[in-house]
Amino acid sequence: MQHEEYAAHDAVGLAALVRDGEVTSAELVAAARARIEAVNERVNAVVVDLPDVTGEHLDDAPFAGVPFLVKDLHQDVAGHPTSGGSRSMSTTPATENADVVDRWLAAGLVLLGKTNTPELGAKGITEPALFGPARNPWDTDHTPGGSSGGSAAAVAAGIVPAAGASDGGGSIRIPASACGLFGLKPTRGLVPSGPDAGEPLGGTATDGVVSRSVRDTAAMLDLLVGPTPRSPYLPAQPATPYAEEVGRDPGRLRIGLCTASSINPSPDPEAVAAATATGELLEGLGHHVELLETAPFDDAALAKDFLTSWFAYCAYSVDEAKRVSGSGDGGFEDDTLTMAALGRATSPVDLVRAIEHRHQHVRRLSEFHETYDLLLTPTTATAPPRIGAFEAPAPVRLAQRALLTARAASVLRLTPVVDQMITQNLGWVPYTQLANLTGRPAMSVPLHWSPAGLPIGSQLVGRLGADGLLLRLAAQLEEAAPWADRRPPL
């Protein structure tokens, strides 16, 4: 099977070809591996090879024979290391599959490899020291975003039609935006996170996919939703399969458009243009779009609460990696150790306060949703930055290492290190953490490219459980302004 024919189909389409006997799974796998050979050296998306991991007796499975990649973070494949982009875990094999991996295998997907991610998924870019930077297929001097940057780069480069991703602060939507793809973060609790974790990052993180087509994301979400016996609670399940939402009329929606951010008070004009153009398209489709001068929530307070728990979770992740692998501090990057140090310097009261504040953000957003069905923002505040753009200046790196050596975590708060970490983590992605802390579903749609040819997505955030509505609207946008055939010049 030639690449042009392979790349012309999404995952649903490839599955139909296998089911109808027009192509074999072996041919699809060969086409995907040929594409890895052709482009992966340039994009560095696939960092771990898997020996065509499959389930059993899956001739009637919905995605039987379709090639797939999983993220090298929490998406464990038994017998193979899940490094999380860290040297500390790069040789420690997982003892069992993650729940989402079991569900992908049960659906007939063929796992070819694992994708690049920043160390412990802790950044919105994908530049781990272990594997080197993943690169954006639209311009390989730029980042594909993070932390699912390798997955997004692989899909945009035509290696697979959809790939495993996860989102704890925007890590599905950010790389979807950067790579011209569709990405949906589901409502909190819909997708199980076991068997080892019940609620990663205190429930703010979830698994999903990045894809070219809305119907692929919808069908993949149908595979993933639903509790296991180990789940911490039973979320309300969708009344209709998500795949059936695609093509349904979303109705006339009231949408609040906001580009303001106190975290980044001067978003790039191209990011503003992306959201504004999406608003105009939505109005042309019959929806009511209203420009909001200020954000309908306190995004500065939300960012503080997000980073407080984020750094504490980083400290926990470092300690867990040390415990499991037996590694020391030498197995981690300085930035990761700095975030972990900040986490350890956080008082228990401050951490609990940040967690409890989530309810305040939920209340503010629910008040917004009394008037509006959806919140529309840019997905990111800038086009994808250049590789290395967030590398700390030499004086900051020296201060960072000295403080880490002295273990003076409390002093870190008085240095430029903290400002650098905040800029690095949130400066270009100030819009995405809202959906994580509130547990609401949110998606990035690829409707805008900068004059330099770099994608910038538009984000839409819905009410609790509005995943189906988002998919209906995404499919309407996809039909009005198709994006699947727009390919990077790789």
N, C-alpha and C positions, 0 to 999 in steps of 0.2 A: 504494500500500500504506500503510495507516494505521500509526501508530507502535505501537499496542497489538498489532497482528498481527505486525509486524516484531520487536518486543521479546520476543514470546512464544517465539521460537525461538533456539536456540544456533546456532553456525556450522555444525555438522553438519546440523542441521535445515533451515537456510536453503539449504544446498547441495542437500539432497534435494528441496526445493521447486523449485529451478531445474532439477535433473535430470529431475524428473517433469513439467516444463512448467506447473506451477501458478503460477509467477511468473517474471519475467525478471530478468536481472542489472540491467538499467536501472532496474527498479522498486525493487530492493533498494538500489542506489546512491542513488536519489532519496530513499528513506526515511531512509538514513543521513545524507545531506546536509541533509535537513529537520530532523533531530534536532540536527545540529551548529548549524544556524541557531537552533533553539529554546533550546538549553541551554548552548552553549559560552561565551557571554558570562559566564555565572554560574560555570562551573567552570574555564575557561581550560585545557582539556585539550589541544585541538588548536591548535598554534601555527604550523604550516606547511601550506599547502594544496598538494596534489599534483593534477595534472590526470588523475585516474583512470588511474593507471599500471597496465598489465596486461601479461601475457605474450602469447604467440601460439599459436593452434591448440590451445585448451585446453578444448574442449567436454566431454571425458571426464575432466578433472582433478577431483580429489576435492573441491575447494572452488571450482569454477568459478562465478564471478559474485558471490562473497560479499565484502562490504565489509570492509576491514581498515585498520589504522593501524600505522605503525612508529614506534619510539622515535627521537627526534632525537639519538641518541648511538650512534655506531659502526654503526648500521643504514643504511648508505649507499644512496642511490638515485642512480644516475648522472645527472649534469646538474643536481642540486639540492644546495644546501648542507646539510651536517650540522653544525649549530652546536654541538652538545653543550651548549646553553644558554649559550653564550659569545659575546659580541660579536666576539671575535677570529676566530671561524670562521663568522660569520653570512652572509658574502657569498662564501665560497669553495666552488664547486660540486665535488661528488665526481666523480671521473673514471670510476668503475665501481661496479657494485652490490656490496654485501656478499654473501658466500656465502649467508647466511640469507635475504636479500632475494630472491636468485635462486630459492631453494627455495620461498619463499612465492609468488612469481610463477608458478613452474612448477606449483604446486598450483591455480592459477586464481584466487587472491585478487586483489581490486581495491584498490590502494593509494590511499586518499583523502587522506592527510595524515600529518604527523609530530607526535609528542606531546611535551609539555612535560617537561623534565628539569632538575635543578639543574646549575649550571655544572660541566662535565666529569664529571657523575655523582657528585660527591664528597660528597654529603650524603644523609641518610635522609629529607629533606624536599625538596619541589620548589618553590623560591622564587627562581628566577634573576632577576637584575636585568634581563636582556635581555627576557624575556617577562612578568615578573610571576608571582605565585604561582599554581600550580594549586590548586584547591579541592575539598574532599571533598563529593561529592553528598549524603552523609548529613547534613552540616552544613557549609555553605560558609564558616563561620568557622574551620574546622579543616583541617589538612593531609591530603592523600590519601597521605602518605608519599612515599618516594623510594628510589632515583632514578627508578623507572618510575612516578612519581606521575601524570603526564599520561595514560599508558596505562590505569592503574587507574581514574582518574576518568572516562575516556571509556567504559570498559566498564560501570562502575557506573551511569553516567548514561544508558545505553542507546543510545549512539552506534553502537557495534559490539559484537558478542558476544564477541570476543576481540581482543587487540591485542599487538603485539610488545613485549617487555620484555627486560631483562637483569639479571644478578645477580652483583655482585662482593663484596658484604658483606651481602646480604639484600635487594637491590633489586627482586626479584620478590616475595619473601615479605612484606616490610614493607608495600608498598602493597596487596597482596592482603589482608593483615590489616586495614589501615586502611579499605578500601573494601568489605569483605564479599564478597571474591572467592576463587577457588581459584588458588593459585600453586605451581608446582613448579620448584625449581632442580635441573637434571639432574646426574648424575654427571659429574665432570671428564672432559673430552675427548670426550664423546659428540657434542656439537654443534660443528661447525667454526667458526672465527672469522676466516677469511680474507676477501678475499685479502691484505690488508695486514698483519694480525696473525696470529701462530701461537698464542700463549697470552696473551691479555690479562690484565693484572695478575698476571703470573707464573703463569698457569693457574688462578687462583682465580675468574675471571669467566667467565660463560657466557650465551648467549642463550636465550630461551624466550618464553613468553606469560603473560599473565594472562587469566583467563576466568571465566565463570559456571559452566560445567559441567566435570566431570571428563573426560567423553568428548571435549570440545573440546581440552583440554590434551593428552590422550593422542594424539588424531589429529594435532594440530599437532607433537607431539614426533616422531611417525613421519615427518613431512615433513623434520625438521631433522637427525636423527641420521645418522651415517655420515661418514667422512672424505672429503676431496678430495685430489687429487694433491699439494696444497701442505701438507697436515696434517703436524704434527711427529711424530706417531706413530699407530699403528693401535689404537684402543681395542677392547675386546671388544664386539661388537654384540649386541643383545637377540635371544634365540632366538625370541621371539614378538612380533609387532607390538604396540605399546603399546595400540592401540585394542582389541585382543582381551583385554587384561588387565581391562578394565572389565566388571564383572559376575562375574568369577571369584572363587571363595572364597579369601580370604587365609589361611585356616587359623587356628588359635588361636595368637596371638602373645603373647610376653612383652615388656612395655613398662615402661620405667623413667620415672617422672614426676618432673620436677625443676623447681621454680620459683626455686631459690636462684641468686643471682648476686652475685659480689663487686664487679662493676662498678656494679650498682644493687642494693644490699643490701635496699632497701625497695620492691620492685615494687608497683604499684598493686593494691589488692585485687581490682579487676575483671579484671586480667590473670591473677592467681592463680585467680580464679573461672573464667575461660575455660578454662584448662588442666585444672583440677580437674573441671569439668563434662564436658570431653572424655574425661577418664579414666573417669568414671562411665559415660558412654555406651559407651565401649569395653568396660568390664567387662560391661555389659548385653548386649553383642554376643558375649560369651563369651571375651574376651581377659583375660589376667592382667596387671593393672596394679599396680605397686609404687612407693610413694612413696619418693623418695631425699632424704635430708636435706641432702646436699651435692652439688655438681655433680660428675659423673664425669670431670672434666678441670679443669685449672688455667685458669679463664677470665680471671683477671687477667693471667697470663703470655701467654695467647693474644691478649688485647686489645692488649698492648704489641707483640707481634710483628706483629699485623695493622696497627696504626697506623704502625709503623716502615716497613713496605713500602708502605702506602697513601700516606704523605706523600712517599716517594721517587718513587712512580709519579706522583703529582700534579706533582712537579717536572718529570719527564720529559714529561708531557702538556702542561704549559704551554710548555716549550721546543719541543715538536713543533708545537703550534699556532702559535707565533711563526714557526717555520721555514716552515711551509706557507703561512700567510696573510700573513706580513710585518708582523704587528701587534707592538706593544710592550706594556709593562705596563698601559697604559691600556685594553687590551681585556679585562681580567680584573677580577673582584671582589676586594676586599681579603682576604676569607676564603680564596679560592683562592690568592692570592699568599702568604698566611701559611703555608698548608699546603705550598706549593712551597718556601718558604724553610726550613721545618722539614725537608723532604726533603733539600734541599741541605746542611743542617747535619748530616745523618746520615753517619757515617763508613762507608766501604765495608765495614769489618769488621762493624759493627753491622747493616748491611743484610743481609750474607750470613748472619750469625748468626740474624737473624729468619727468613730463608728456610729455613735448615737446621732451625730449631726446629719447622717444620711437621711434620717426621717424628715428633717427640715427641708432638705433639697427635694425629697419626694413630695412634700406638701406644696412647695412653691410650684413645682412642675404640674402637679395635679390641678392646681388653681389655674394655671395657664391653659390646661386642657379642658377646663370648663367652657372656655370660649373658642379654642382652636383645636382642630383634630390633630394637627401635626406642627412641629417646629422645624423650619428649614434654615440651615446654616451652611456655610462652606464646610467641607469635611476637614480641610487643613487650612491654615492661615497663609500658606505660601505654596508655590510649586515645589516639587520634590527637591530638597537641597542637594548640593554636590557631595560626593563621597568625601568624608573627612571634615565636613564643615563644622561639626560639633566637637572635634578633638580639642581638648583643653590646651590653652597656651602653655608654653614651657614653664613659666613661673608658677602657674596654678598646679601643674603636674608635680613640680618639685614640692610645693607646699602640701599637696595632697599626700605624697609619699612620706614626707617628714611627719605629718600628723598621724598617718596610719602607723608608722613605725613607733611613734610615741604613744599610740593608742589614746590620743587626746580627742576623743569623739566629741566631747562637749565644746571644744575649741573650734571644731569644724563649722559650727554655726556662725562664727565670727569672721570667717574667711571668704574670699571670692569663690571658694569651692562650691558653696551652697548655691550661689547665684548661677554658676556654671551648670550645676545639675538641674536646676529648675528650667533654665533656658533650653538645655539639651533635651529634657523630657517633655516640656509643655509649650515652649515658645512657638513652635510651628504647628502644634496640634492642640490648641486650647479648647476645641469644641467637642471633643469626643468623650471625655470622662463623665459628662453628665449622665449619659445613658447607662454607664456601668454602675455608678454609685446609686442611681435610682432604680436600677433593674429593668428599665424600659427598653423596648426593642428600638433599634435604629439601623439605618442602612445608608450606604454611600452609592450614588448612581453616577456613572461616568458620562457626563454630558458636555464637558468643556475641556479644551486643550489650549494651552498658552501659545502665543506667537512662536515660541521656541519649540513647540511640538510636545510639551510635557502635559500629561493629564492632571486635572484638578477636579475632584469629585464634589458633589453636593450631598449633604447629610440631611436626612429626615428622621425625626424622633417621634415616636407614637406613644399612645397610652399603654398602660400595662395590658399585655395580651393582644396588641394590635399588629402582630406579625403578619396575619393574613391580609389586613388592610394595606400594609406596606408592600406586600408582594403584589397585590392587585394594582396599586398605583405604580410600582416599578415596571410592571408589565405594560401598563398604559404608556409610560414614558419611553420604554424600550421600543414600542411600536411606533410612537410618534417621532422619535429621533434615534434610529437604530445605531448601536455601537459595536455589535459583535464582529462585524467585518472590518472594523478599523484596526489595523495591525501595525505594530512597531516596525521600523525599517531595520530589522536585525539581520 
